[in-house]
Amino acid sequence: MVMMMRGSKNGLLLIVSGPAGSGKTTVCNRLAEKFAPEVERVVTSTTRAPREGERHGVDYFFFSEEEFNELIRKGQFYEHAKVHTYRYGTLKKAILDKLESEIDLILSIDVQGAASVREATRGDPELAPRVKTVFIVPENLDQIRRRLKRRGLDDEAEIERRLKTAERELAGRNEFNHQFVSGDREEDFRRLCEIYREEKSRLSD
């Protein structure tokens, strides 16, 4: 179930998506740091366990399956979905108040979640122009495989699952407002900064 957001007269929501291993989380974190305090990263929710060094409310909101289901029942999520073996979602409170306070948000999210947000906001005349989407396109599946192995967080079976998901996700990349082929980290960061500045300029016109 996807929850609709109320309209906002202020703030840009830039949604960055791409297959696992595309580097979306890294570039989103860097953009939020570069343009702080005007830009903040949206903290999403998950049922997976925290990885080493991750903190609740900073990297993710970590919930048990039971807690996650209760939040769904109460209508607290803007969008939620099962990705691979875990559930992920975006709490409404993590977005709405920030946008109305003239704070821009950047959201790193899987392709399925990005599609849900895009669909939910399409019919909102105030909000739709302020939601822009970016797809980071890998050079090829081997690039994703190398990055996932270098990250060292997934076993071979999980990597293969993620690669199969990536093949499906690539088919929908033309649904996004922007897309670019991933290069090195600096190049990807530069491209994302350009897109952010471009969309802010359009809102100001």
N, C-alpha and C positions, 0 to 999 in steps of 0.2 A: 504494500500500500504506500502510495506517495502522497505526502502532505503538501498542500499548496502554501506558498509563502505570501504574506500580504505585501502590497506594493511598498516601494521606498523611493523617496525623492532624492536621496543622496547615496553615494557610494557605488563602486564598481565591484562586481563579483567575477573574478577571472578564474575559470575552471580549467585546470591542466590535467590532461589524461594521456594514456598511452599504455602499452603492454608492460607487464612486470619486467623490470630491468631497463626500462627506457630512460631512467634518470629523473623522472618527474618530481619526486620528493626532494631531491637535492637542489634542483634549480628553483623550486618553489620556496624552499627555506632561504636560499640566498637572496631571492627577490624581496622577500619579507624583511630580511635584515637590511638590505640596501636602502629600501624606501621607508623604513620605520621612522616615526610612529604612524605615518599615514597609511601604511599597509600592514595587515596582520594575516598570519596563516590560519585558516580554519582548522581547528582540531576536530578530527573525526573520531568515530567510535568503532570498537571492534570486540569480538569475543575471543580473539587469540591472546595467548599469554604475552606479557611484556618481554621483549628481548633485552639483553644485557644493556644497562644504561638508560633504558626508556622509562619515562615517568608518566603516571596518570595525570591527565589534564594538560600535559605539555606536548608529548609526542602523540598520544591517543587518549581517549577516554576508554579504559579497559573495563569491560563488563562480563559477567558470567552469562551463559545462555538464558538463565532464568531472569536476570536483571534486564537483559536486552529485550526479551519478550514482554516484560512488564512495561518498558518504555514504548514499545510498539503499541501495546494495548491502550496506553494513555495518550497516544497520538503525538509523541514527543519528537519523532523523527521527520525530517524533511524528505529524506529518501533513505532506503535501506535495502540491502541485497545480500545474498550469499555468494561469496567469491571463493573459488577453490573449496577449502574445507571450513572456512570461517565466515562469520557474518560481519558486515561493515555497515555503517550508517552515518548520516549527518544530522546532528541535533538541530532543531529549529532555533533554539536559543543561541547556538553558536554562530548564527548568521544574522538574524533579524535585527537585533539591537545595534550591532556594529554598523550595518549599512545605514541605518537611520541616524547614526552619530557621525556620518560623513567619513567613516573609515572604510578604505578599500580592503577587499578580502581576496586572498588567493587560496584556491582549493585544489589540492592534489587528490585525485580520485580515480578509481578504476573506470573503464569504458562503460560498463553497465550502469554505474551510478551517475556518470555524466549524462547519459541518455535519459535517465529518470528526471534529473534536474531540468534538462533542456525541455522535455515534454511538459513538465509541471508549470514552467514559467512562460511557455509559448503564448498562452492566451491572456497574460497579464500585461496590459498596455503600459503600466508604469515600470514594472520590473524587467520585462523582457529585454528592453534596450540596454539594460545595465548588466546583463548576464552574457558573458562572452566565453567561448570555449576554444581550447588549444589542444591539438593532438600532436604528440611527439612520435614521429615515425622512425622506427629503427631502420638502419641500412638494410638489414636482412635478419633472419632468425638466428644466424650464427653469432651476430653481435649480441643479441639478447642472451644466448647461451653462455657466451664468454663473461658477460657482466654478472649473470646470476651465479656462475661458478666463482668468480672473483669475490662476490659478496659473501659467499660461504654460509648462507643462511638456510639453504634448501638442499635436500638430498636429490639423487638422480631422478627418482620417481616424481618428486614435486617439480623439478625443473622440466621434465617432459610434459607434465600436466599444464604448466604455465606456457610452454611453447605452443601447445595445441590451442590453448585459449587465445594466445597472441595471434594466431592465424585467423581466427574468427573475428577478433577485434579489429584487425587491419582492414577488413572489408567495410567497416563503417566510418572510416576516417573522413570521408567527404561530407559527413554530417556536421563537422566542426567548423567554426568560423575561421580558424587559422590552423595550419599544419606546417611542420617543417621536419626535414630529415635530420636525425640526431648525428652530431659530429662528436667533438670532444666536449668536455664540461664547460669550458670557457665559451665556446661557440654557441652551445645551447643556451647558456645563461644570457649571452648578448642578444640572441634572437628573442628570448622571452621578454627581456627588458624593452626591446623595440616594440613588441606587441602591446605591452602594458602602456607605454607612453602613447602609442597610436590610439588606443581605445580611450584613454583619459582625455586626449585632445578632442576626440569626437564628442564626448560627453559635454565638453566645455563650449563647443560651437553653438 
